[in-house]
Amino acid sequence: MTEIRNVEQELSRFNARLLAAAAFVLVGFGLLGARLVHLQVVKHEELSTQAENNRIAVVPIVPNRGLIVDRNGVVLANNYSAYTLEITPSKVDDLEGLIGRLGEVIEIQPRDRKRFKRLMEESKSFESLPIRTKLTDDEVARFTAQRFRFTGVDIKARLFRNYPLGETGSHLLGYIGRINQAEKEAIDDTEDAANYRGTEYIGKLGVEQSYEAELHGTTGVEEVETSSNGRPVRRLKSNPATPGNKVVLSIDIRLQALVEQMFGDRRGALVALDPRSGEVLAFVSKPTFDPNLFVDGIDSESWKELNESVDKPLLNRALRGTYPPGSTFKPFMAIAALNSGKRSPSQVIFDGGTFQFGNHTFRSHGDAGLGPVDMVRSIVKSSNVYYYSLANEMGVDLMHEQLEPFGFGRKTGIDVEGEVTGLLPSTEWKRKAYKKPEQQKWYAGETISLGIGQGYNNFTMLQLASATATLVSGGQRYKPRLVREVQDVVTGERRVLVNDALPPLPLKPEHVELINRALYGVTQEGTSVRSFLGATYKSGGKTGTAQAIGVKANEKYNAAKLEEAQRDHSLYMAFAPLEAPSIAVAVIVENAGWGSDSAAPMSRRVFDYVLNGTVPSEEDLALTREGKSTTPVGKPRPATEILLPGAAAIALPPAVPPTQRVAQGESQGAPAK
């Protein structure tokens, strides 16, 4: 009886367990079925899309960057393709060991390692990053033969920006560099963020930066089918990238190169404008730098050399360098006196060599007086006393009111970023500039030196050139412009960037004629007469000598006793031809002394190029570089003989000076009124 009772109990337990297991299995299959229904029916569309996305990779196609050319078609910035050795960090276990082994096959320098480390910090781990760029054919062949040893390493072809003329025009062109975090965040906040997918470089300075939207182009996309491990299998479809547009500058690069060669190793700036349109013909800052150094990431040694140089080669002196204008300010003081009625042309002031104000003596040209001077003679002979007294009569606020419309102390609006305002002082400016009450007060004695372009006055050569263009053209004003047109590389359509005239200044023609006549007199019997002997055209100009450091009232300036960096700056403002100005120039040569010694001779040679189509002889060019030229020596050469760095490697169209193009019918903007 006991055995039968135990079997029944066991069968009962077994049946209960069987039912529980069956129920569990049924519930499990039910859940599995429900999940399958959910995935296959409810989530079908969503999961199908995800699967397709996993199978298909969308890869951005970075566009070719647009070309930059000068007004004659000379290429100033282009692109070239080169092989790069790239590593994808996410596919590498021992990165340092891998780089060490790679170094046995292809030379990898410490600077390559530093750049790669920096790129890793800025990029995502799954992106391939270049460890070496611009590989030679031999290096490509050596790596290809041993590629099987290096997982996560491959050779790719990338486009590199190239500046074929090297340092020539570097400050106006700018350069491109890798997009930093701040720039990336700024791009992400714009509507153009999608267009920068895959883009690693962006314009940093000059035209490259300011015309980034035109030069960048439109990013394309490519759909690629990939395997389970992410390797591309086949291309499904592609929407090609659209290259950036061609940007045509108003710059004549031969003129630019000529001026840079005339500066030699000296520091300074020169800006040449067309008064009839505002087009910039030359935009020189010396010393220059090689923008090619920045394309692939500048090495620390080159950066240190540029950044710590006492000559500050990275400073764009034409755009950001401010200087006291010296006596080049006098013609503007004269027109301000005429406009305000403070002086008539015939009013005579006695120049005894000094001007006494209170207990302070303001000196003039080594205490040598000019005697009686009227307005024309005050400009021709550069009388300091005349303008000391004029400044005293006008006062700082009237001077500011009359001269600010010429563009002094404010940005000109040129089409590149980074321009500074300079300083044209006023009593309001001083109240805002200083904190202490005794510093905020304007003292009458501070006004006197402003009349000869000293004191608080500080302007850029761009501002001085623009003001000169406005003055000699009778008040007609334009914003200076470096880019004259943009050409669509797909359609070939040329879009001229029209530079509309600004409201003209209300200058009386007889006043302008008087100032221009006085400036012409400077080249005939004044301080620049030696530089313009034998010129085939009539021009006007004004020399200036600006203090780099102050000189005490009881001391006389002696350049021989000063360090080179403490000597006066040499300036010249000029225009030509006299009857119908087509070029206005402002130039400064730092610490070069009298304006007649260095700045005026350079302006003469600029005019010879633009108006005659000639460049100096080799002998004359050498003398000009040393600041020892006046009247040109030797036989002038055709403009085509100016040497451009790298010219042998590029096609150079014939040089046609701007004035000859006008004669051939090229539009240069509205004529001066």
C-alpha positions in Angstrom: 0.0 0.0 0.0 2.8 2.4 0.8 4.5 1.9 -2.6 1.3 2.6 -4.5 0.7 5.8 -2.5 4.2 7.1 -3.3 3.9 6.5 -7.1 0.6 8.4 -7.2 2.2 11.3 -5.4 5.1 11.3 -7.8 2.8 11.2 -10.8 0.9 14.1 -9.4 4.0 16.2 -8.9 5.2 15.3 -12.3 2.0 16.3 -14.0 2.0 19.6 -12.0 5.6 20.3 -13.1 4.7 19.3 -16.7 1.8 21.7 -16.8 3.9 24.5 -15.3 6.7 23.9 -17.8 4.2 23.8 -20.7 2.6 27.0 -19.4 6.0 28.6 -19.2 6.9 27.5 -22.7 3.6 28.7 -24.1 4.0 32.1 -22.3 7.6 32.3 -23.6 6.6 31.5 -27.1 3.7 34.0 -26.8 6.1 36.7 -25.7 8.5 35.8 -28.4 5.7 35.9 -31.0 4.4 39.2 -29.6 7.9 40.6 -29.9 8.3 39.4 -33.4 4.9 40.9 -34.3 6.1 44.2 -32.7 9.4 44.2 -34.5 8.1 42.9 -37.9 4.8 44.8 -38.1 4.7 47.7 -35.7 8.4 48.7 -35.9 8.9 47.5 -39.5 9.3 50.9 -41.1 11.6 52.3 -38.4 13.9 49.3 -38.2 14.0 48.9 -42.0 15.3 52.5 -42.2 17.9 51.8 -39.5 19.0 48.7 -41.3 19.4 50.5 -44.5 21.3 53.2 -42.8 23.7 50.7 -41.3 24.2 49.2 -44.7 24.6 52.6 -46.5 27.2 55.2 -45.3 26.7 58.8 -46.4 30.1 60.3 -47.0 30.6 64.1 -47.5 32.6 65.1 -50.6 34.7 68.2 -49.7 34.7 70.7 -52.6 37.8 72.2 -54.2 38.5 75.6 -52.9 38.2 78.5 -55.3 41.1 80.2 -57.0 42.3 83.7 -56.2 43.8 85.7 -59.1 44.9 89.2 -59.6 43.4 91.7 -62.0 45.5 90.3 -64.9 44.6 86.7 -64.2 47.9 85.7 -62.4 47.0 82.9 -60.0 47.7 83.8 -56.4 46.1 80.9 -54.6 45.3 77.4 -56.0 45.1 73.8 -55.0 47.1 70.6 -55.7 46.6 67.0 -54.8 49.1 65.0 -52.8 49.3 61.7 -51.0 49.0 61.5 -47.2 49.7 58.7 -44.8 46.7 58.5 -42.4 45.9 56.6 -39.2 42.4 55.8 -37.9 43.1 55.7 -34.1 39.9 53.6 -33.3 41.4 50.7 -35.3 44.7 50.7 -33.6 45.5 49.1 -30.2 49.1 50.3 -29.7 49.3 53.7 -31.4 52.8 54.6 -30.3 54.2 51.2 -31.3 52.4 51.6 -34.7 53.9 55.0 -35.3 57.4 53.7 -34.4 57.1 50.8 -36.9 55.8 53.3 -39.6 58.9 55.4 -39.0 61.0 52.4 -40.1 59.3 52.6 -43.5 58.6 56.3 -44.0 60.3 59.2 -42.2 58.2 60.6 -39.5 59.7 63.7 -37.8 58.9 64.9 -34.2 56.8 67.8 -35.7 54.7 65.2 -37.5 54.1 63.5 -34.2 53.2 66.7 -32.5 50.7 67.7 -35.2 49.1 64.2 -35.1 48.7 64.4 -31.4 47.1 67.9 -31.7 44.7 66.5 -34.4 43.7 63.6 -32.2 42.7 66.1 -29.4 40.6 68.0 -31.8 39.0 65.2 -33.8 36.9 62.0 -33.3 38.6 58.7 -32.8 37.0 57.1 -35.9 38.3 59.7 -38.3 41.5 59.1 -40.2 44.2 61.6 -39.4 47.3 62.4 -41.4 50.6 61.4 -39.7 52.6 62.4 -42.8 51.6 64.7 -45.7 52.9 65.2 -49.2 54.4 61.8 -49.7 56.8 61.2 -52.5 56.2 58.5 -55.1 59.0 56.4 -53.5 57.4 56.7 -50.0 54.1 55.7 -51.4 55.6 52.6 -53.1 57.5 51.6 -49.9 54.4 51.7 -47.8 52.2 50.0 -50.3 54.6 47.0 -50.4 54.2 46.6 -46.6 50.7 47.8 -46.0 49.7 44.3 -44.6 51.8 45.1 -41.5 49.8 48.2 -40.6 46.2 47.7 -39.6 44.3 51.1 -39.5 46.8 52.8 -41.7 46.1 53.8 -45.3 47.2 56.2 -48.0 44.8 58.9 -49.2 44.8 61.7 -51.7 44.0 65.1 -50.3 43.9 68.6 -51.8 46.3 71.2 -50.4 46.1 75.0 -50.7 49.1 76.5 -52.5 50.3 80.1 -52.8 52.6 79.9 -55.8 54.2 83.3 -55.3 55.2 82.6 -51.7 55.5 85.7 -49.6 54.3 88.1 -52.2 50.9 89.6 -51.2 50.7 87.4 -48.1 49.0 90.0 -45.9 46.2 90.7 -48.4 45.7 87.0 -49.3 45.8 85.6 -45.8 45.9 81.8 -45.5 43.9 78.8 -44.6 44.3 76.6 -41.5 42.6 73.8 -39.7 39.2 74.7 -38.2 39.6 75.2 -34.4 36.9 74.6 -31.8 35.7 78.2 -31.6 35.3 78.3 -35.4 33.5 75.0 -35.4 31.0 76.2 -32.8 30.5 79.4 -34.8 29.8 77.4 -38.0 27.4 75.0 -36.1 25.3 78.0 -35.2 24.9 79.1 -38.8 22.6 77.8 -41.6 25.8 76.8 -43.5 26.8 74.1 -41.0 25.8 71.2 -43.3 28.0 72.6 -46.0 31.1 72.2 -43.8 30.6 68.4 -43.1 34.0 66.8 -43.8 35.7 70.2 -44.2 38.9 70.6 -42.1 40.2 73.9 -43.2 38.9 77.5 -43.3 40.2 80.9 -44.3 42.0 82.6 -41.5 43.0 86.1 -42.6 42.8 88.5 -45.6 40.8 87.6 -48.6 40.8 83.9 -47.7 38.8 84.7 -44.6 36.6 87.5 -45.8 35.5 85.7 -48.9 35.2 82.3 -47.3 31.6 81.9 -48.5 32.6 82.3 -52.2 35.8 80.3 -52.0 34.5 77.3 -50.0 32.1 75.9 -52.6 29.2 73.4 -51.9 29.9 70.1 -50.2 28.7 67.0 -52.1 27.6 63.6 -50.7 28.3 60.0 -51.7 26.2 56.9 -50.7 28.4 53.8 -50.2 27.2 50.3 -49.4 29.3 48.8 -46.5 30.0 45.4 -45.2 29.2 44.3 -41.6 32.7 45.4 -40.5 32.2 48.9 -42.1 34.3 48.4 -45.2 33.0 50.0 -48.4 31.6 47.4 -50.9 30.3 49.6 -53.7 29.1 53.1 -54.4 25.4 53.4 -54.8 25.0 57.1 -55.9 26.9 60.3 -55.7 26.1 64.0 -55.7 29.3 65.7 -56.6 30.7 68.7 -54.8 30.6 72.2 -56.4 34.0 73.9 -56.4 34.4 77.3 -54.9 34.2 80.4 -57.1 37.1 82.2 -58.6 37.8 85.5 -56.8 39.4 88.2 -58.9 41.3 90.9 -57.1 41.7 94.5 -58.1 45.4 94.1 -57.1 48.1 94.2 -59.7 50.5 91.6 -58.4 53.4 92.9 -60.4 53.0 96.3 -58.8 52.6 94.6 -55.4 55.8 92.6 -56.0 57.7 95.7 -57.2 56.8 97.6 -54.0 57.7 94.7 -51.8 61.1 94.5 -53.5 61.6 98.2 -53.1 61.1 97.9 -49.3 63.8 95.2 -49.1 64.4 94.3 -45.5 62.8 97.5 -44.1 59.5 97.7 -42.3 56.5 99.7 -43.5 53.4 99.8 -45.6 52.1 101.2 -48.9 48.5 101.4 -50.2 47.7 102.5 -53.7 44.1 103.2 -54.7 42.2 104.3 -57.8 40.3 107.4 -56.7 37.7 106.9 -59.4 36.4 103.6 -58.0 38.1 102.8 -54.7 39.9 99.7 -56.2 43.1 98.8 -54.4 46.0 98.5 -56.8 48.7 97.6 -54.2 48.3 96.6 -50.5 51.8 96.1 -49.1 52.9 95.4 -45.6 56.5 94.6 -44.9 58.0 92.3 -43.8 55.8 89.5 -45.2 55.5 85.8 -44.4 55.0 82.6 -46.4 51.3 81.6 -46.1 52.3 78.1 -47.3 53.7 77.5 -43.8 50.2 77.5 -42.3 48.4 75.2 -44.8 49.4 71.9 -43.2 49.8 73.3 -39.7 52.8 75.5 -38.9 55.7 73.9 -37.0 56.6 75.3 -33.6 60.0 76.6 -34.8 58.6 78.6 -37.7 55.8 79.9 -35.5 58.2 81.0 -32.8 60.4 82.7 -35.4 57.4 84.6 -36.9 55.7 85.4 -33.6 58.7 86.6 -31.6 60.5 88.5 -34.4 61.1 92.2 -33.5 60.0 93.1 -37.0 56.5 91.6 -36.4 56.0 90.0 -39.9 52.5 88.8 -39.0 51.3 92.4 -38.4 49.4 93.7 -41.3 50.8 97.3 -41.2 48.6 98.5 -44.1 45.4 97.5 -42.2 46.4 97.5 -38.6 49.5 99.6 -38.2 48.8 103.1 -36.9 51.3 106.0 -37.2 51.3 109.7 -36.7 51.0 111.2 -40.3 53.5 114.0 -39.8 53.4 116.7 -42.5 51.3 114.6 -44.8 48.5 115.9 -42.6 49.0 119.5 -43.6 47.0 119.4 -46.9 44.0 118.2 -44.9 44.5 120.9 -42.3 44.5 123.4 -45.2 41.3 122.1 -46.8 39.7 122.1 -43.3 40.7 125.7 -42.8 39.2 126.7 -46.2 36.0 124.8 -45.5 35.5 126.3 -42.0 36.6 129.8 -43.1 39.4 129.9 -40.6 41.9 130.8 -43.3 41.8 132.3 -46.7 44.3 131.2 -49.4 46.0 134.6 -49.4 46.3 135.0 -45.7 50.0 135.3 -44.7 51.6 133.9 -41.5 55.1 134.8 -40.6 57.2 131.7 -40.0 60.2 132.6 -37.8 61.1 129.0 -37.1 59.3 128.7 -33.8 55.8 129.0 -32.4 55.4 130.1 -28.8 52.5 128.9 -26.8 52.6 129.8 -23.1 56.0 128.8 -21.8 56.4 126.1 -24.5 58.3 126.6 -27.7 57.2 124.5 -30.7 60.1 124.2 -33.2 60.3 124.0 -37.0 63.0 122.5 -39.3 65.9 123.1 -37.1 64.7 126.6 -36.0 65.1 127.9 -39.6 62.2 130.1 -40.5 60.6 130.4 -43.9 59.5 134.0 -43.5 56.0 135.1 -44.8 54.0 132.1 -46.1 50.5 131.8 -47.5 48.6 128.6 -47.8 50.2 127.3 -51.0 53.7 128.1 -49.8 53.0 126.5 -46.4 52.4 123.2 -48.2 55.1 123.5 -50.8 57.8 124.4 -48.2 56.1 122.5 -45.3 55.9 125.3 -42.8 55.3 123.9 -39.3 54.6 127.4 -37.8 51.8 128.0 -40.2 50.0 124.8 -39.0 50.9 125.3 -35.3 49.0 128.6 -35.5 46.2 127.2 -37.6 45.6 124.3 -35.1 45.5 126.9 -32.3 42.9 128.9 -34.1 40.7 126.0 -35.0 40.8 124.0 -31.8 40.7 120.2 -31.5 36.9 119.8 -31.9 36.6 121.8 -35.1 39.6 119.9 -36.5 37.8 116.6 -35.7 34.5 117.9 -37.2 36.3 118.9 -40.5 38.7 115.9 -40.9 36.6 112.9 -39.7 34.5 112.9 -42.9 37.8 112.2 -44.8 38.0 108.9 -42.9 40.5 109.7 -40.3 39.9 108.0 -37.0 37.3 105.5 -38.4 37.3 102.4 -40.4 37.3 102.8 -44.2 35.0 99.8 -44.7 37.5 97.8 -46.9 36.3 94.4 -47.8 38.6 92.4 -45.5 38.3 91.9 -41.7 40.7 93.2 -39.0 40.8 97.0 -39.9 41.5 99.3 -36.9 40.0 102.8 -36.4 43.1 104.8 -35.8 42.8 107.9 -33.7 41.6 111.4 -34.6 41.3 113.1 -31.2 38.6 115.3 -29.8 37.6 116.5 -26.3 34.8 113.8 -26.2 37.3 111.1 -27.1 39.6 112.1 -24.3 36.8 112.1 -21.7 36.0 108.5 -22.7 39.5 107.3 -23.0 40.8 108.2 -19.6 39.5 107.5 -16.1 41.1 110.2 -13.9 39.5 113.7 -14.1 42.8 115.4 -14.6 43.5 113.1 -17.6 40.1 113.7 -19.2 40.6 117.4 -19.5 41.8 118.7 -22.9 44.6 121.2 -22.6 45.0 123.9 -25.3 48.7 123.1 -25.6 47.8 119.5 -26.8 46.1 121.0 -29.9 49.3 122.7 -31.3 51.2 119.6 -32.4 48.0 118.1 -34.0 48.4 120.7 -36.7 51.5 119.0 -38.1 50.2 115.4 -37.7 51.8 114.7 -34.4 50.4 114.4 -30.8 47.5 112.0 -30.5 47.0 111.6 -34.2 47.5 108.0 -35.4 46.2 106.6 -38.7 46.7 103.6 -41.0 48.2 104.0 -44.4 44.8 102.7 -45.7 43.1 105.7 -44.1 45.7 108.1 -45.4 45.5 106.7 -49.0 41.7 106.8 -48.8 41.7 110.4 -47.5 44.1 111.4 -50.2 41.9 109.9 -52.9 38.9 111.8 -51.5 40.7 115.1 -51.4 42.3 115.0 -54.9 39.1 113.8 -56.5 37.1 116.8 -55.2 35.3 115.0 -52.3 34.2 111.9 -54.2 34.3 108.9 -51.8 34.4 105.1 -52.2 35.0 102.3 -49.8 38.4 100.7 -50.7 37.9 97.3 -52.3 40.3 94.4 -52.8 38.0 92.1 -54.8 36.6 93.4 -58.1 34.6 90.4 -59.3 33.6 86.8 -58.5 33.4 84.2 -61.3 31.1 81.1 -61.0 33.3 78.1 -62.0 30.3 76.1 -63.1 28.4 78.6 -65.3 31.3 81.0 -66.0 29.1 83.9 -65.0 31.1 86.9 -63.8 29.6 88.9 -61.0 31.2 92.4 -60.8 31.2 93.7 -57.2 30.0 97.2 -57.9 31.5 99.7 -55.5 28.8 102.4 -55.2 30.0 105.9 -54.5 29.5 107.2 -51.0 27.9 110.7 -50.5 30.6 113.2 -51.7 32.1 115.8 -49.3 31.0 119.3 -50.1 34.4 120.6 -51.2 34.5 123.7 -53.4 36.3 123.1 -56.7 38.5 126.2 -56.3 39.6 124.9 -52.9 40.5 121.5 -54.3 42.3 123.1 -57.2 44.4 125.2 -54.8 45.4 122.2 -52.7 46.2 120.1 -55.7 48.3 122.9 -57.2 50.2 123.2 -53.9 50.8 119.5 -53.8 52.1 119.7 -57.4 54.5 122.4 -56.2 56.0 120.0 -53.7 57.2 117.9 -56.6 58.6 121.0 -58.5 60.2 123.1 -55.8 59.4 121.4 -52.5 60.7 118.4 -50.6 60.1 115.8 -53.2 61.5 117.7 -56.2 64.6 115.4 -56.6 62.4 112.2 -56.7 60.3 113.6 -59.6 62.9 115.1 -61.9 62.3 114.0 -65.4 58.8 112.5 -64.8 56.7 112.3 -68.0 53.6 113.2 -66.0 52.5 115.7 -63.4 51.9 114.5 -59.9 51.3 116.0 -56.5 52.4 114.8 -53.1 53.5 115.7 -49.6 56.4 114.3 -47.6 56.1 113.7 -43.9 58.5 112.8 -41.1 56.8 111.4 -38.0 58.4 110.9 -34.6 58.8 107.4 -33.3 59.7 108.8 -29.9 59.2 112.2 -28.3 62.0 114.7 -28.2 62.3 117.1 -25.2 61.8 120.8 -25.8 65.4 121.7 -25.0 66.8 118.9 -27.2 67.3 118.6 -31.0 66.6 115.4 -33.0 69.8 113.6 -33.9 69.2 110.3 -35.8 72.9 109.3 -35.4 72.6 109.1 -31.6 69.4 107.0 -31.7 68.8 103.3 -32.1 67.4 102.4 -35.5 63.9 101.6 -34.0 63.8 105.1 -32.4 64.4 107.1 -35.5 61.7 109.0 -37.4 59.4 107.4 -39.9 59.4 108.4 -43.6 56.0 109.1 -45.1 54.6 110.3 -48.4 51.1 110.9 -49.7 50.7 111.4 -53.4 48.5 111.3 -56.5 48.8 111.3 -60.3 48.3 112.5 -62.9 47.6 116.0 -61.8 44.8 116.8 -64.3 42.7 113.6 -63.7 44.0 111.5 -60.8 43.9 107.8 -61.4 46.1 106.7 -58.5 46.5 107.8 -54.9 49.3 106.5 -52.7 50.2 106.6 -49.0 53.5 105.0 -47.9 55.5 104.8 -44.7 59.0 103.4 -44.2 59.5 102.9 -40.5 62.5 104.6 -38.9 63.9 105.7 -42.3 64.1 109.4 -41.6 62.9 112.2 -43.9 59.9 111.5 -46.2 62.0 112.7 -49.1 64.7 110.1 -48.5 62.7 106.8 -48.7 58.9 107.2 -49.1 58.8 109.7 -52.0 61.3 107.8 -54.2 59.1 104.7 -53.8 56.0 106.6 -54.9 57.8 107.9 -58.0 58.5 104.3 -59.1 54.9 103.3 -58.4 53.7 106.1 -60.7 56.2 105.1 -63.4 54.8 101.6 -63.3 51.1 102.5 -63.4 51.4 105.5 -65.8 54.3 104.5 -68.0 54.3 100.7 -67.7 58.0 100.6 -66.6 59.9 99.3 -63.6 63.3 100.6 -62.3 66.6 99.3 -63.5 68.4 96.7 -61.3 70.8 99.4 -60.1 68.0 101.8 -59.2 66.0 99.0 -57.5 69.1 98.2 -55.3 69.5 101.9 -54.3 65.8 102.2 -53.5 66.0 99.1 -51.2 68.7 100.8 -49.3 66.9 104.2 -49.1 69.5 105.9 -51.3 67.6 106.6 -54.4 66.0 109.9 -55.6 65.8 110.5 -59.3 65.7 107.1 -61.1 69.0 106.0 -62.5 69.7 103.6 -65.3 67.3 102.6 -68.1 63.8 101.7 -67.0 62.6 98.2 -67.9 59.2 97.1 -69.2 56.8 96.1 -66.5 56.9 92.5 -67.7 60.5 92.2 -66.4 59.5 92.5 -62.8 60.5 89.2 -61.2 57.7 87.2 -59.5 58.8 84.4 -57.1 57.8 81.1 -58.6 57.0 82.7 -62.0 58.8 80.0 -63.9 56.2 77.5 -62.6 53.1 79.4 -63.5 51.7 81.0 -66.6 51.9 84.8 -66.5 49.7 86.8 -68.8 51.1 90.1 -70.2 51.1 93.0 -67.7 48.8 95.8 -68.6 49.1 98.8 -66.2 45.7 100.1 -64.9 45.8 103.4 -66.8 46.4 101.6 -70.1 43.4 99.4 -69.4 41.3 102.5 -69.0 42.5 103.7 -72.4 41.4 100.3 -73.8 37.9 100.8 -72.5 37.9 98.9 -69.2 35.5 100.3 -66.7 37.0 101.7 -63.6 34.0 103.1 -61.9 32.3 106.5 -61.9 34.5 109.5 -62.9 35.5 112.0 -60.3 33.2 115.0 -60.0 
